[in-house]
Amino acid sequence: MKMSIKQKLATFITECFKKGDGNMKIDNALQSLRSNPNVLAVKMDAGGAGMTKHEQDLRQQVTDLKAEAQTLQDDKKYEEAKAKLAEAKQAKSDLDNFLALQDDFNNLQVPQPQQRGTQLGGEPQGEKDNEYKALFFKTVRGQSLTSDEVDELEKYKARVSSDSGEDGGYIIPEDIQTRINELRQTNDDLRQYVNVQPVSTNKGSRTLERRAEHTPLQPLSEYGDPDAMAEMDSPKFDRLDYDIEDRAGFLPVPNSVLNDTDQALEDYLVRWISKKSKATDNHLILQQINSLTKETLNDYRGIKTTLNVTLDPSFAQEAAIYTNQDGFNYLDQLEDDNGRPLLQPDPTQPTRKLFAGAHPIVVLSNKTISTVVDETAGTEMAPFIIGVLDEGIVLWDRQQLSIDMTKVGGQAWRSNTTEFRAIVREDVTQWDDEAVVFAEIDVATPEA
């Protein structure tokens, strides 16, 4: 059975008096304790105010280990005494660290929350928190915990949790931003590739020369007989009409949202509505492109045939190739007979590539112009628009995007909203259907 310090001291004194030299032995022992440099002085004040049970245990542990080391030394068991003394020093270090941390926490003044009602009896919450903090930092320092200390940590973790609002979740801040993060996306603008003609009326027309096969002039007769002069073919003309149509929409926004937000919401909504205008332009232009007769090409060689034969040389020289991501991916993986990529970088624009060294590739998003997938036939027909688009399509612009807003007009005043209104006035028609060829190529990868 392990003896306490008091029991060991009483036994020692009794033995001294049995031998008749008690006073001398006690004096020598006390002198030895005072002069021994390995003595670990620990003040035991079990009744001290504010001392936690954990602190008491640490102090008792240091005292017991020191006494055991002294007993082993007295018995001339020096190696064991040395080992026991090392344990005592480690226990004393743990105690010192605990006391230092406790002082730091005690000196840290934290306002206590106002509590309602009467606190139930039991161990004060402040002491429980200090004990938890000491145990927490002990784990941080890499020191081992006793089973009782581990249990105490688990109890505290069960009391405070972020999973439940009332158990602590309410005091954990959420990372909420009110700034509007606009996602990056491709906003193709087909308007830049076609012929845009501003107009001043809502209806109109243009006169176009009709293409014709020109015949050569006939030679005059040898005698200059006027009847020998042949009549020439007269030119023919066509009318190209346009009819402006208003396209519009409105967006009601609660005034409370506009007034309470800390973001530049009006500016953001204007940018958002502007994207609607661009989508309208793209829709009308693609309608005209889709109205062209589609040609099915077997492979990329069909593009060469289109440039060399189908298109008039006046168009072929400056023709571009408009395709989507699937079509570009198909072309970008092709190689010539020497293993060189079929597409070459454009020296004037390194991010752009050229077909056959002369014709720029314009890559549109699959969302702008999609690939036609036929799962039954196993085909994926990618679009290839070949030619001079600003000679083939014209956009008649009566009024570019107009954005207005009001708080008093329409239903805005009665509904306490601000109405944003957007209007575009335009028409899109074909100009010359021979300037552009709309082709498709099956880009489906054959199954291995």
C-alpha positions in Angstrom: 0.0 0.0 0.0 1.4 3.4 -1.0 2.2 5.6 2.1 1.5 9.3 2.2 4.1 11.9 3.1 2.6 12.3 6.6 2.7 8.6 7.2 6.3 8.3 6.0 7.4 11.2 8.3 5.6 9.7 11.3 7.3 6.3 10.7 10.6 8.0 10.3 10.3 9.9 13.6 9.1 6.8 15.4 12.1 4.8 14.3 14.4 7.5 15.4 13.0 7.6 18.9 13.1 3.8 19.2 16.9 4.0 18.6 17.3 6.7 21.3 18.8 9.3 19.0 15.6 10.9 17.7 16.5 14.5 18.0 19.8 14.1 16.3 18.4 12.0 13.4 15.5 14.5 12.8 17.9 17.4 12.8 20.2 15.7 10.3 17.3 14.7 8.1 15.9 18.2 8.0 19.3 19.7 7.3 19.8 17.2 4.5 16.5 18.2 3.0 17.3 21.9 3.2 20.8 21.5 1.6 19.8 19.0 -1.1 19.7 20.7 -4.5 17.3 18.1 -5.9 14.6 19.0 -3.4 11.5 20.2 -5.1 9.8 22.7 -3.0 6.0 22.5 -3.5 3.6 24.5 -1.3 0.7 22.2 -0.4 -2.3 24.3 0.4 -5.2 22.0 -0.1 -7.6 24.4 1.4 -6.4 27.4 -0.7 -9.1 29.5 -2.2 -9.8 28.8 -5.9 -7.5 25.7 -6.1 -9.0 23.2 -8.5 -8.9 19.5 -7.9 -6.6 19.1 -10.8 -4.1 21.5 -9.2 -4.3 19.6 -5.9 -3.6 16.3 -7.7 -0.6 17.8 -9.5 0.9 19.2 -6.2 0.3 15.9 -4.5 1.9 14.0 -7.3 5.1 16.1 -7.1 5.3 15.7 -3.4 4.9 12.0 -3.5 7.4 11.5 -6.2 10.0 13.6 -4.4 9.5 11.6 -1.2 9.8 8.3 -3.1 13.0 9.5 -4.7 14.4 10.6 -1.3 13.5 7.2 0.2 15.3 5.3 -2.6 18.4 7.5 -2.2 18.4 6.8 1.5 18.3 3.1 0.7 21.3 3.6 -1.6 19.2 2.6 -4.6 20.7 5.4 -6.6 19.6 4.4 -10.1 16.1 4.0 -9.1 16.2 7.2 -7.1 17.6 9.0 -10.1 14.7 7.7 -12.3 12.1 8.6 -9.7 13.6 12.1 -9.3 13.3 12.6 -13.1 9.6 11.8 -12.8 9.3 14.3 -9.9 10.9 17.0 -12.1 8.5 16.3 -15.0 5.6 16.4 -12.6 6.9 19.7 -11.2 7.2 21.1 -14.8 3.6 20.1 -15.5 2.5 21.9 -12.3 4.5 25.0 -13.2 3.0 25.1 -16.7 -0.5 24.6 -15.4 0.0 27.4 -12.8 1.5 29.8 -15.5 -1.4 29.2 -17.8 -3.9 29.6 -15.0 -2.3 33.0 -14.1 -2.5 34.1 -17.7 -6.2 33.1 -17.9 -6.9 34.8 -14.6 -5.3 38.0 -15.7 -7.3 38.0 -19.0 -10.4 39.9 -18.2 -13.4 38.7 -20.2 -16.8 40.2 -19.6 -19.2 37.6 -18.3 -22.6 37.3 -20.1 -25.6 38.4 -18.1 -27.4 35.3 -16.9 -31.1 35.1 -16.2 -32.4 33.2 -13.3 -30.6 31.6 -10.4 -27.5 29.5 -11.1 -27.8 25.9 -9.9 -25.5 24.6 -7.3 -22.4 22.7 -8.2 -18.9 23.5 -9.4 -18.7 27.1 -10.7 -18.6 27.3 -14.5 -15.6 29.6 -14.5 -13.5 27.0 -12.8 -14.7 24.3 -15.3 -13.7 26.6 -18.2 -10.3 27.3 -16.7 -9.7 23.5 -16.2 -10.8 22.9 -19.8 -8.4 25.5 -21.1 -5.5 24.0 -19.2 -6.3 20.6 -20.5 -6.6 21.9 -24.0 -3.2 23.6 -24.0 -1.7 20.6 -22.4 -2.8 18.6 -25.5 -1.4 21.4 -27.7 2.0 21.0 -26.0 2.0 17.3 -26.7 1.7 16.2 -23.1 -0.2 13.1 -22.3 -3.6 13.2 -20.5 -4.8 10.9 -17.8 -8.0 9.0 -18.4 -9.9 11.4 -16.0 -8.6 14.4 -18.0 -9.7 12.8 -21.3 -13.2 12.3 -19.8 -13.3 15.9 -18.8 -12.5 17.1 -22.3 -15.2 14.9 -23.8 -17.8 16.3 -21.3 -16.9 19.8 -22.3 -17.1 19.1 -26.0 -20.6 17.6 -25.4 -21.7 20.8 -23.7 -20.6 23.2 -26.5 -21.3 22.3 -30.1 -21.5 24.2 -33.4 -24.1 21.7 -34.7 -26.9 23.1 -32.6 -27.6 26.9 -32.5 -28.6 26.9 -28.8 -25.4 25.0 -27.8 -23.1 27.4 -29.5 -23.9 27.6 -33.2 -25.5 31.0 -32.8 -22.2 32.5 -31.7 -20.2 31.2 -34.6 -20.2 33.9 -37.4 -21.2 32.8 -40.9 -19.1 33.9 -44.0 -21.8 35.8 -45.9 -20.9 38.3 -48.6 -23.4 40.6 -50.1 -21.1 41.5 -53.1 -22.5 40.0 -56.3 -20.0 37.7 -57.8 -20.6 37.5 -61.6 -19.7 34.1 -63.0 -17.4 34.1 -65.9 -19.0 33.0 -69.2 -18.5 33.5 -72.9 -20.8 36.2 -74.3 -20.4 35.8 -78.0 -21.4 39.0 -79.9 -22.3 38.1 -83.5 -23.1 41.7 -84.2 -19.4 42.4 -84.7 -19.2 40.0 -87.6 -22.2 41.2 -89.7 -23.0 44.4 -91.6 -24.7 46.9 -89.2 -26.6 49.7 -90.9 -28.2 52.4 -88.8 -31.5 53.5 -90.2 -33.8 56.5 -89.5 -37.2 55.0 -90.2 -39.0 51.9 -89.2 -39.3 50.6 -92.7 -37.2 50.8 -95.8 -35.5 49.0 -98.7 -32.3 48.8 -100.6 -31.7 48.2 -104.3 -29.4 45.4 -105.2 -28.0 44.5 -108.5 -29.0 41.1 -109.7 -26.1 38.8 -110.7 -26.1 37.9 -114.4 -23.9 36.1 -116.9 -22.3 38.8 -119.0 -22.0 38.2 -122.7 -19.3 39.7 -124.8 -19.9 42.7 -127.2 -20.4 41.8 -130.8 -18.1 43.3 -133.5 -19.4 45.9 -135.9 -19.9 44.8 -139.4 -17.2 45.6 -141.8 -19.2 48.3 -143.5 -20.6 49.9 -140.4 -24.1 48.9 -141.1 -26.1 50.1 -138.0 -28.4 47.1 -138.3 -25.4 44.9 -137.5 -25.0 46.3 -133.9 -26.5 43.8 -131.4 -28.6 44.9 -128.5 -27.0 44.3 -125.1 -28.6 42.7 -122.1 -30.0 45.2 -119.6 -29.2 45.1 -115.9 -31.8 43.6 -113.5 -32.3 44.8 -109.9 -33.9 43.4 -106.7 -35.4 45.1 -103.7 -34.3 44.2 -100.2 -36.8 45.3 -97.6 -36.4 45.7 -93.9 -39.1 46.2 -91.2 -38.0 47.4 -87.8 -39.6 45.6 -84.9 -39.5 46.8 -81.3 -38.3 44.2 -78.8 -38.6 45.0 -75.1 -39.0 43.8 -71.6 -39.2 45.2 -68.0 -38.0 44.1 -64.6 -39.6 45.3 -61.4 -37.3 45.5 -58.4 -38.6 46.3 -54.9 -37.5 49.7 -53.6 -36.6 48.1 -50.3 -34.0 46.0 -52.0 -32.5 49.0 -53.8 -32.5 51.1 -50.7 -31.2 48.5 -48.2 -28.5 46.8 -50.3 -24.9 47.9 -49.9 -24.1 47.0 -53.5 -24.4 49.0 -56.7 -27.4 47.1 -57.7 -28.6 49.5 -60.4 -25.3 49.3 -62.2 -25.3 45.5 -62.0 -28.9 45.3 -63.4 -27.9 47.5 -66.3 -25.1 45.2 -67.2 -27.4 42.2 -66.8 -30.0 43.8 -69.1 -27.3 44.6 -71.7 -26.6 40.9 -71.9 -30.2 40.5 -73.0 -29.7 42.8 -75.9 -26.7 40.8 -77.0 -28.7 37.6 -76.8 -31.4 39.2 -79.0 -28.9 40.2 -81.7 -27.4 36.7 -81.7 -30.8 35.1 -82.0 -31.9 37.2 -85.0 -28.5 36.7 -86.8 -28.6 32.9 -86.2 -32.1 32.8 -87.6 -30.8 34.1 -90.9 -27.9 31.8 -90.9 -30.1 28.8 -90.2 -32.3 29.9 -93.2 -29.4 29.1 -95.5 -29.4 25.8 -97.3 -27.2 23.5 -95.2 -24.5 21.4 -96.9 -23.2 18.2 -95.4 -19.4 17.8 -95.8 -17.7 14.5 -95.5 -14.6 15.9 -93.6 -12.3 18.9 -93.5 -11.6 18.4 -97.2 -15.1 19.6 -97.9 -14.1 23.0 -96.3 -11.3 23.3 -98.9 -13.7 22.5 -101.7 -16.1 25.2 -100.4 -13.3 27.7 -100.4 -11.9 26.7 -103.8 -15.1 26.0 -105.7 -18.4 26.9 -104.0 -17.6 30.4 -102.9 -16.8 33.1 -105.5 -13.1 33.9 -105.4 -14.0 37.5 -104.4 -15.4 36.0 -101.2 -13.0 33.1 -100.8 -9.9 35.3 -100.5 -11.1 36.9 -97.3 -13.4 34.1 -96.1 -13.4 33.1 -92.4 -14.6 29.9 -90.8 -17.1 30.3 -87.9 -17.6 27.2 -85.8 -18.4 26.1 -82.3 -16.2 24.4 -79.7 -16.9 21.0 -81.1 -16.0 22.0 -84.6 -12.8 23.7 -83.5 -11.8 20.7 -81.5 -12.2 18.5 -84.6 -10.1 20.8 -86.7 -7.5 21.4 -84.1 -6.6 17.6 -83.9 -6.1 17.2 -87.6 -2.6 16.8 -89.1 -1.4 16.9 -92.7 0.5 14.1 -94.4 3.8 15.2 -92.7 2.3 15.1 -89.2 2.0 18.9 -88.9 -1.1 20.4 -87.3 -3.7 21.4 -89.9 -4.4 24.7 -88.1 -1.5 27.1 -87.8 -1.2 30.1 -85.4 -2.0 33.5 -86.9 1.2 35.6 -86.8 -0.9 38.8 -86.3 -3.0 37.3 -83.5 -1.2 34.5 -81.6 -4.4 33.4 -79.9 -6.2 32.8 -83.2 -5.5 30.0 -85.7 -5.7 29.8 -89.4 -7.0 27.2 -91.8 -4.9 26.5 -94.8 -2.6 29.3 -93.7 -5.0 32.1 -94.7 -8.5 31.7 -93.2 -9.1 32.6 -89.6 -11.1 30.3 -87.3 -13.7 32.1 -85.2 -14.7 29.9 -82.2 -18.1 30.4 -80.8 -19.5 28.8 -77.6 -21.5 25.6 -77.9 -24.2 27.5 -76.0 -24.3 30.1 -78.8 -24.6 27.7 -81.7 -24.9 24.0 -80.8 -23.9 20.8 -82.3 -26.8 18.7 -83.6 -26.6 15.3 -81.9 -28.5 12.3 -83.3 -28.1 9.4 -80.9 -30.0 7.0 -83.1 -27.7 7.6 -86.1 -24.7 8.2 -83.9 -23.8 11.5 -85.5 -22.7 14.8 -84.1 -23.1 17.5 -86.8 -20.9 20.5 -85.9 -21.6 23.8 -87.7 -19.1 25.4 -90.1 -20.1 28.8 -91.4 -17.7 29.6 -94.3 -17.5 32.9 -96.0 -17.7 36.7 -95.5 -20.4 37.2 -92.9 -20.7 40.9 -93.2 -21.5 40.5 -96.9 -24.1 37.8 -96.2 -26.0 39.2 -93.2 -27.1 42.8 -92.4 -28.5 44.1 -89.1 -30.8 47.2 -89.5 -30.4 49.2 -86.4 -33.1 51.8 -85.8 -32.3 52.3 -82.1 -29.7 50.6 -80.0 -30.4 49.3 -76.6 -32.3 51.9 -74.5 -32.6 51.3 -70.8 -34.9 53.5 -68.6 -36.2 53.1 -65.1 -39.1 54.7 -63.1 -40.5 54.7 -59.6 -43.8 56.4 -60.4 -44.8 55.1 -63.9 -46.7 51.9 -64.7 -47.3 49.8 -61.6 -44.2 51.0 -59.9 -45.8 53.6 -57.7 -48.6 51.3 -56.4 -46.3 48.3 -55.9 -43.4 50.4 -54.3 -41.0 49.1 -57.0 -38.6 50.5 -59.5 -39.2 49.2 -63.0 -36.3 48.8 -65.4 -37.3 48.8 -69.0 -35.2 47.8 -72.0 -36.0 48.4 -75.7 -34.2 47.5 -78.9 -35.5 48.4 -82.4 -33.9 46.3 -85.2 -34.3 43.9 -88.0 -31.9 41.3 -89.4 -32.0 40.1 -93.0 -29.8 38.4 -95.6 -27.8 40.7 -97.8 -26.1 38.3 -100.2 -26.8 34.6 -99.8 -23.8 33.7 -102.0 -21.3 35.2 -99.6 -21.7 32.5 -97.0 -22.0 28.7 -97.0 -23.6 27.0 -94.0 -22.1 23.5 -93.7 -22.0 20.6 -91.2 -19.4 17.9 -90.5 -19.9 14.8 -88.4 -17.4 15.2 -85.6 -18.4 12.1 -83.7 -15.4 10.0 -82.6 -15.8 6.4 -84.0 -16.0 3.8 -81.3 -12.9 1.6 -81.0 
